[in-house]
Amino acid sequence: MSTNLNVLFDTMNSLGLAFRRNPAGELEVIGDTGRLTDAIREAIGEHRQTILLCLPAAPAEAPEIRAANDIRRQLEEFGLWLGRFAAWAQPRYLDTIDQRLAQAVDTQNQQTVAQQIEALREEIDGINWAAEILPRAFETEAKHSAEAGAGPAEDPEEDGGLPF
């Protein structure tokens, strides 16, 4: 059974519902969609293309908004990555990362933020790699130092070394 397009618009209006075109160009129903009945959903599906022709194009997303959203997405992804691969980092190191990211974000340039994130990832990957490799080297060095009568190595934290 086919529903007349005018009847569909009247029904939608009486239920406080409306149509709009989303930025992707797809049809959306605005309002309390719980009020949609199966018959209305079927009629919408039947007249989808005609309804889209009646709607104005969705407003284009402003470049500034698109850039801000992209930067936010980059930061969220990096935050998840950081939590997974740099859980060892002490607050002082994380503060340095945060400062560097804030400077990049302040430029509002997506590429600058991406470059800073990539640089930070490479540094963290290097630290993670060194953490796996260097313990054996330090054990060997400590053994030879002890055999040679050398004292214990200095603590790098006391001299402003790496905070991890």
Backbone as CSV, one residue per row, in Angstrom:
resi,resn,N_x,N_y,N_z,CA_x,CA_y,CA_z,C_x,C_y,C_z
1,MET,0.844,-1.178,0.000,0.000,0.000,0.000,0.890,1.241,0.000
2,SER,0.674,2.090,-0.914,1.484,3.281,-1.093,0.860,4.462,-0.352
3,THR,1.715,5.190,0.367,1.260,6.381,1.081,1.556,7.594,0.223
4,ASN,0.569,8.464,0.112,0.725,9.702,-0.627,1.784,10.547,0.079
5,LEU,2.622,11.201,-0.697,3.701,12.015,-0.152,3.142,13.152,0.710
6,ASN,2.048,13.787,0.276,1.441,14.860,1.072,0.947,14.335,2.412
7,VAL,0.377,13.144,2.416,-0.099,12.532,3.660,1.091,12.258,4.581
8,LEU,2.191,11.793,4.004,3.395,11.530,4.796,3.891,12.816,5.448
9,PHE,3.977,13.907,4.674,4.437,15.178,5.244,3.485,15.674,6.334
10,ASP,2.185,15.558,6.108,1.206,15.979,7.117,1.341,15.148,8.389
11,THR,1.510,13.849,8.236,1.644,12.954,9.386,2.915,13.292,10.171
12,MET,4.003,13.483,9.455,5.262,13.828,10.107,5.115,15.149,10.872
13,ASN,4.494,16.130,10.241,4.291,17.437,10.860,3.434,17.316,12.114
14,SER,2.364,16.530,12.054,1.480,16.386,13.222,2.176,15.681,14.383
15,LEU,3.180,14.869,14.084,3.944,14.179,15.130,5.136,15.004,15.624
16,GLY,5.309,16.193,15.053,6.429,17.048,15.448,7.752,16.573,14.877
17,LEU,7.700,15.860,13.765,8.895,15.327,13.121,9.155,16.074,11.817
18,ALA,10.387,16.092,11.399,10.755,16.760,10.148,11.902,15.995,9.501
19,PHE,12.193,16.357,8.279,13.299,15.766,7.539,14.415,16.791,7.376
20,ARG,15.622,16.272,7.248,16.752,17.117,6.868,17.769,16.231,6.162
21,ARG,18.638,16.889,5.447,19.732,16.204,4.759,20.976,16.388,5.623
22,ASN,21.621,15.269,5.989,22.838,15.380,6.810,24.028,15.746,5.918
23,PRO,25.188,16.065,6.514,26.342,16.467,5.698,26.771,15.421,4.670
24,ALA,26.442,14.152,4.928,26.787,13.106,3.974,25.768,13.018,2.840
25,GLY,24.703,13.849,2.929,23.693,13.858,1.884,22.578,12.842,2.085
26,GLU,22.577,12.179,3.243,21.555,11.183,3.543,20.355,11.834,4.225
27,LEU,19.218,11.172,4.141,17.983,11.654,4.749,17.982,11.332,6.238
28,GLU,17.611,12.329,7.055,17.492,12.138,8.501,16.129,12.620,8.953
29,VAL,15.613,11.957,9.978,14.378,12.403,10.612,14.785,13.125,11.881
30,ILE,14.268,14.334,12.078,14.575,15.079,13.305,13.326,15.106,14.172
31,GLY,13.557,14.919,15.452,12.472,14.874,16.425,12.484,13.538,17.135
32,ASP,11.416,13.256,17.848,11.298,12.013,18.607,10.987,10.862,17.652
33,THR,12.029,10.170,17.223,11.851,9.098,16.231,11.108,7.899,16.807
34,GLY,10.902,7.877,18.112,10.101,6.821,18.716,8.647,6.904,18.271
35,ARG,8.249,8.039,17.750,6.876,8.227,17.260,6.661,7.640,15.865
36,LEU,7.723,7.243,15.209,7.590,6.675,13.866,6.957,5.290,13.948
37,THR,5.938,5.096,13.161,5.306,3.778,13.080,5.941,3.019,11.917
38,ASP,5.654,1.734,11.851,6.174,0.936,10.743,5.652,1.463,9.408
39,ALA,4.397,1.905,9.394,3.809,2.425,8.151,4.533,3.706,7.711
40,ILE,4.874,4.555,8.674,5.580,5.795,8.326,6.992,5.460,7.839
41,ARG,7.649,4.532,8.501,8.998,4.133,8.073,8.961,3.576,6.644
42,GLU,7.954,2.786,6.375,7.819,2.215,5.028,7.586,3.320,3.991
43,ALA,6.751,4.287,4.336,6.466,5.398,3.422,7.727,6.248,3.201
44,ILE,8.510,6.449,4.258,9.760,7.203,4.111,10.687,6.469,3.155
45,GLY,10.814,5.164,3.345,11.659,4.375,2.454,11.187,4.435,1.017
46,GLU,9.888,4.420,0.830,9.296,4.457,-0.503,9.539,5.797,-1.195
47,HIS,9.527,6.886,-0.426,9.639,8.229,-1.001,10.991,8.893,-0.709
48,ARG,11.956,8.120,-0.268,13.256,8.676,0.155,13.857,9.616,-0.890
49,GLN,13.953,9.187,-2.117,14.590,10.004,-3.153,13.813,11.295,-3.428
50,THR,12.511,11.215,-3.428,11.687,12.407,-3.663,11.833,13.393,-2.512
51,ILE,11.840,12.860,-1.293,12.004,13.727,-0.115,13.358,14.437,-0.185
52,LEU,14.405,13.696,-0.543,15.737,14.305,-0.657,15.755,15.432,-1.684
53,LEU,15.016,15.269,-2.763,14.948,16.322,-3.783,14.279,17.591,-3.252
54,CYS,13.394,17.429,-2.265,12.680,18.571,-1.692,13.505,19.319,-0.649
55,LEU,14.560,18.695,-0.157,15.345,19.287,0.937,16.541,20.065,0.404
56,PRO,16.876,21.153,1.087,18.087,21.886,0.684,19.327,21.057,1.032
57,ALA,20.400,21.342,0.363,21.658,20.657,0.655,22.085,21.008,2.076
58,ALA,22.709,20.053,2.719,23.214,20.289,4.077,24.289,21.364,4.021
59,PRO,24.330,22.212,5.039,25.381,23.239,5.017,26.749,22.574,5.091
60,ALA,27.657,23.103,4.332,29.017,22.559,4.325,29.686,22.876,5.658
61,GLU,30.465,21.951,6.114,31.188,22.157,7.369,32.302,23.164,7.117
62,ALA,32.362,24.167,7.962,33.384,25.211,7.812,34.772,24.586,7.956
63,PRO,35.751,25.080,7.197,37.104,24.530,7.279,37.679,24.570,8.697
64,GLU,37.345,25.629,9.447,37.852,25.735,10.816,37.280,24.623,11.694
65,ILE,35.999,24.324,11.497,35.357,23.261,12.280,35.936,21.916,11.887
66,ARG,36.114,21.716,10.600,36.692,20.455,10.117,38.104,20.266,10.680
67,ALA,38.898,21.339,10.694,40.266,21.268,11.233,40.240,20.966,12.729
68,ALA,39.359,21.652,13.454,39.264,21.419,14.906,38.837,19.981,15.192
69,ASN,37.880,19.483,14.439,37.433,18.101,14.635,38.541,17.107,14.306
70,ASP,39.318,17.380,13.260,40.414,16.494,12.893,41.502,16.508,13.971
71,ILE,41.810,17.675,14.485,42.818,17.770,15.548,42.334,17.018,16.787
72,ARG,41.076,17.194,17.142,40.525,16.483,18.302,40.614,14.971,18.089
73,ARG,40.289,14.526,16.886,40.366,13.091,16.592,41.807,12.595,16.726
74,GLN,42.764,13.368,16.204,44.174,12.986,16.313,44.602,12.867,17.777
75,LEU,44.190,13.837,18.590,44.560,13.819,20.006,43.930,12.633,20.735
76,GLU,42.675,12.339,20.406,42.007,11.191,21.045,42.708,9.890,20.683
77,GLU,43.036,9.725,19.405,43.736,8.511,18.975,45.109,8.407,19.635
78,PHE,45.833,9.536,19.710,47.151,9.515,20.333,47.029,9.224,21.833
79,GLY,46.014,9.784,22.474,45.795,9.518,23.895,45.590,8.035,24.169
80,LEU,44.817,7.378,23.318,44.613,5.928,23.463,45.922,5.177,23.241
81,TRP,46.659,5.586,22.211,47.950,4.951,21.916,48.908,5.157,23.077
82,LEU,48.935,6.367,23.612,49.827,6.705,24.716,49.503,5.852,25.946
83,GLY,48.230,5.700,26.244,47.824,4.865,27.377,48.248,3.420,27.202
84,ARG,48.299,2.978,25.979,48.665,1.584,25.715,50.182,1.375,25.711
85,PHE,50.925,2.301,25.112,52.351,2.082,24.910,53.260,2.909,25.820
86,ALA,52.698,3.819,26.598,53.543,4.621,27.490,52.944,4.688,28.888
87,ALA,52.338,3.602,29.312,51.753,3.565,30.652,52.831,3.711,31.723
88,TRP,54.059,3.440,31.358,55.194,3.537,32.269,55.594,4.969,32.568
89,ALA,55.164,5.909,31.753,55.657,7.284,31.842,55.230,7.955,33.148
90,GLN,56.161,8.637,33.758,55.878,9.383,34.981,55.232,10.720,34.626
91,PRO,54.543,11.335,35.586,53.841,12.598,35.303,54.721,13.681,34.677
92,ARG,55.972,13.765,35.052,56.846,14.807,34.492,57.037,14.610,32.986
93,TYR,57.184,13.379,32.559,57.348,13.089,31.137,56.039,13.352,30.394
94,LEU,54.918,12.944,30.997,53.617,13.182,30.367,53.330,14.678,30.265
95,ASP,53.779,15.457,31.241,53.599,16.904,31.192,54.379,17.500,30.013
96,THR,55.576,16.980,29.766,56.376,17.441,28.627,55.663,17.120,27.315
97,ILE,55.116,15.922,27.229,54.350,15.526,26.037,53.168,16.468,25.851
98,ASP,52.449,16.729,26.939,51.279,17.599,26.883,51.655,19.001,26.429
99,GLN,52.761,19.534,26.937,53.207,20.871,26.528,53.538,20.910,25.040
100,ARG,54.234,19.896,24.569,54.599,19.859,23.143,53.356,19.755,22.269
101,LEU,52.400,18.940,22.693,51.153,18.821,21.922,50.372,20.131,21.955
102,ALA,50.329,20.779,23.104,49.593,22.043,23.214,50.177,23.094,22.268
103,GLN,51.492,23.140,22.151,52.125,24.090,21.232,51.730,23.772,19.789
104,ALA,51.690,22.497,19.455,51.299,22.112,18.097,49.830,22.434,17.849
105,VAL,48.971,22.123,18.816,47.535,22.388,18.664,47.273,23.882,18.557
106,ASP,48.063,24.673,19.252,47.894,26.126,19.227,48.057,26.693,17.817
107,THR,48.756,25.990,16.956,48.911,26.444,15.575,47.629,26.257,14.775
108,GLN,46.736,25.383,15.245,45.503,25.019,14.550,45.778,24.464,13.157
109,ASN,46.951,23.864,12.993,47.341,23.257,11.727,47.364,21.737,11.921
110,GLN,46.492,21.051,11.203,46.374,19.599,11.354,47.697,18.900,11.076
111,GLN,48.422,19.368,10.073,49.687,18.742,9.696,50.731,18.913,10.797
112,THR,50.774,20.077,11.408,51.720,20.325,12.509,51.425,19.386,13.671
113,VAL,50.154,19.228,13.991,49.759,18.319,15.083,50.152,16.889,14.721
114,ALA,49.880,16.485,13.490,50.222,15.127,13.055,51.732,14.897,13.133
115,GLN,52.519,15.898,12.743,53.982,15.764,12.795,54.472,15.652,14.235
116,GLN,53.901,16.437,15.131,54.310,16.366,16.535,53.932,15.014,17.144
117,ILE,52.752,14.536,16.814,52.329,13.227,17.318,53.262,12.141,16.794
118,GLU,53.616,12.220,15.529,54.525,11.221,14.953,55.887,11.281,15.633
119,ALA,56.389,12.489,15.886,57.682,12.629,16.574,57.618,12.030,17.979
120,LEU,56.533,12.289,18.675,56.371,11.733,20.026,56.271,10.209,19.989
121,ARG,55.539,9.692,19.024,55.428,8.231,18.900,56.801,7.600,18.660
122,GLU,57.587,8.234,17.796,58.919,7.697,17.522,59.789,7.715,18.773
123,GLU,59.702,8.790,19.543,60.476,8.866,20.789,60.039,7.780,21.769
124,ILE,58.737,7.623,21.908,58.213,6.616,22.846,58.550,5.218,22.362
125,ASP,58.437,4.988,21.063,58.840,3.682,20.525,60.309,3.414,20.804
126,GLY,61.149,4.456,20.663,62.575,4.308,20.949,62.815,3.964,22.410
127,ILE,62.098,4.632,23.294,62.234,4.341,24.724,61.770,2.926,25.017
128,ASN,60.645,2.535,24.420,60.149,1.171,24.629,61.156,0.143,24.113
129,TRP,61.741,0.428,22.958,62.757,-0.472,22.406,63.957,-0.544,23.338
130,ALA,64.418,0.616,23.794,65.588,0.652,24.682,65.304,-0.056,25.997
131,ALA,64.093,0.043,26.482,63.739,-0.617,27.740,63.839,-2.129,27.609
132,GLU,63.616,-2.632,26.419,63.724,-4.072,26.187,65.171,-4.500,25.963
133,ILE,65.965,-3.647,25.368,67.333,-3.998,24.998,68.328,-3.659,26.109
134,LEU,68.241,-2.467,26.645,69.263,-1.976,27.563,69.384,-2.707,28.900
135,PRO,68.342,-3.302,29.450,68.554,-3.981,30.732,69.664,-5.034,30.673
136,ARG,69.748,-5.785,29.607,70.814,-6.781,29.476,72.173,-6.107,29.359
137,ALA,72.216,-5.019,28.606,73.471,-4.287,28.445,73.920,-3.707,29.785
138,PHE,72.987,-3.151,30.544,73.348,-2.593,31.842,73.763,-3.685,32.828
139,GLU,73.115,-4.836,32.770,73.522,-5.949,33.636,74.951,-6.371,33.320
140,THR,75.247,-6.476,32.022,76.591,-6.865,31.606,77.601,-5.808,32.017
141,GLU,77.244,-4.545,31.811,78.141,-3.449,32.194,78.367,-3.447,33.703
142,ALA,77.323,-3.671,34.472,77.450,-3.694,35.932,78.366,-4.827,36.381
143,LYS,78.240,-5.973,35.719,79.106,-7.110,36.061,80.569,-6.761,35.815
144,HIS,80.854,-6.169,34.662,82.237,-5.799,34.334,82.739,-4.670,35.233
145,SER,81.867,-3.726,35.559,82.261,-2.646,36.464,82.614,-3.188,37.837
146,ALA,81.798,-4.125,38.313,82.070,-4.724,39.626,83.396,-5.475,39.604
147,GLU,83.630,-6.209,38.504,84.890,-6.951,38.391,86.090,-5.997,38.353
148,ALA,85.879,-4.804,37.774,86.966,-3.828,37.660,87.110,-2.989,38.930
149,GLY,86.155,-3.126,39.863,86.221,-2.371,41.102,85.608,-0.984,41.014
150,ALA,84.834,-0.713,39.963,84.183,0.590,39.825,82.975,0.654,40.762
151,GLY,82.621,1.849,41.183,81.462,2.031,42.060,80.165,1.950,41.271
152,PRO,79.026,2.085,41.970,77.722,2.030,41.276,77.532,3.226,40.348
153,ALA,76.764,3.022,39.303,76.476,4.084,38.339,75.617,5.158,38.990
154,GLU,75.723,6.378,38.480,74.927,7.483,39.005,73.481,7.337,38.572
155,ASP,72.557,7.870,39.393,71.126,7.850,39.089,70.833,8.979,38.101
156,PRO,70.319,8.661,36.893,70.061,9.719,35.899,68.979,10.691,36.349
157,GLU,68.082,10.292,37.246,67.031,11.182,37.727,67.622,12.356,38.507
158,GLU,68.690,12.106,39.229,69.300,13.163,40.020,69.947,14.223,39.142
159,ASP,70.326,13.846,37.950,71.028,14.765,37.062,70.128,15.269,35.920
160,GLY,68.800,15.161,36.121,67.877,15.626,35.082,67.755,14.661,33.936
161,GLY,68.017,13.375,34.167,67.925,12.373,33.102,66.489,12.105,32.701
162,LEU,66.304,11.080,31.932,64.975,10.741,31.445,64.073,10.293,32.595
163,PRO,62.851,10.782,32.647,61.954,10.497,33.764,61.145,9.226,33.589
164,PHE,61.781,8.124,33.356,61.051,6.856,33.260,61.835,5.751,33.896
